[in-house]
Each structure stands twice: as C-alpha cells, then as structure tokens.
C-alpha cells in the first residue's frame, strides 16, 4: 500500500456513488478517485463529494500508481473483464455481485488472486444486513439450537431496468439468497441440484431460450448433514 490508508477508486457511479461517503468516513480508507464514462455524472458526483481525481477512462485509472484498490460497480456483464484487468494491473478489487457470469471467468479471477497475492472481495450486501447479523448473533450464541434446514428466496421484477436483464439467468444473480444460506453456518456447497419452474411471459422466451420463470437450487453442504434451498426469479413474479 502507498501509506497506512488504502487509496480507493470507485468505478461506476450509479449505485456506486452511495459508497463514497462510507469510504470517506472510514479511518483506513482514502477516497482517492472516481471513474465514470459520462463526464457530466462524473463531475456532478465529484463536486458533490469533493473527489478531485476523476477518470472517464478505466485503463487510465488502472495505470495510476497511487490507486491501491478499485471498487467495481459497473453492469453485471462487465464485472469479470473489469476485475481481471484490475488484478492484472496490480490493484486489489472489491466488486458488486456477481463475481462473473461464467465458471471460466470465476476460475481466472481466483487464479489471478492466487498468483499475485492480491485481495478480491465480492461485495454481497445481505450478509451485512441487520436482519442477517441478528440471526447470525443468535446462532453463534447457540440460541437457535441445531440447524436442520436453510431456505432463502429473492424475487424481483426487472421490467424497465437496463437491457442486459432480459435473458440474464436468475441464478447468475442469486447471491442475495445464496449468501445468507451459506454464511449463517459458514458452509461450503458440495454439490447442487437445479430445477426450473413456471412460465415466463411469451415475449421473453426467445431471449431466455426457455419458458421458465423460476430457478431453484438444492444445495448439499460439505462435511455437514445439512442442506439448503434457494429460489430466484427476475420477471413475472408473484405479488
């Protein structure tokens, strides 16, 4: 690191802008730079939070020797490429979920971290939610007794969201329900059984290549007698 504080750059200033004041309040972080393609947004956010160093070119940001770590908040299809580029540039990475949308990209990110010693964190927020932390506290104190089964779900209607959502398999963005199921007892998945259910709107059949509305996953935990169930949908959800 360049000093006792970690010099952070935030990439993507939609949802990502909400993290700026959090870093600015943390004693071990220096909110060093922001990156956004749209110049007007870049300047608006930079002026609002007093961040002087601004980039609208990601490559230029990665070439900055003063940046220790990047926090990536770009569109889901870009997460893997942006993460891999940052690790190859010698930057630690925090990235909003999911890590990637292919097993191959996930493996490459893991291998790069192993080769370089750099840190990577997938920024799953639900495991820091007060509801989850309360349940985790009860479990750690033994007040829940023995866990027998775990289940979580996450339903969203993504109508009107950016164009990459139609066709995105729901389980590619399942960390908000998978995270707490794995995190409560700090379990690892040993194997999974996946199923599809229901029928999505007919005009979305082509972009998905299937008619199903819900994806579910039954997880067998490693070195445990426990299993868990998560299910996920992005469109045509129950109200």
Secondary structure, DSSP 4 states (H G I P E B T S, - for coil): --SSSEEEEEE-SSGGGGGHHHHHH-TTEEEEEEE-S-HHHHHHHHHHHT--EEES-HHHHHT-TT--EEEE-S-GGGHHHHHHHHHHTT-EEEEPSPS-SSHHHHHHHHHHHHHH---EEE--SGGGSHHHHHHHHHHHTTTT-S---EEEEEE---TTS-TTSTT--GGGG-HHHHHHHHHTTT--EEEEEEEEES---GGGHHHHTS---EEEEEEEETTSS-EEEEEEESSS---
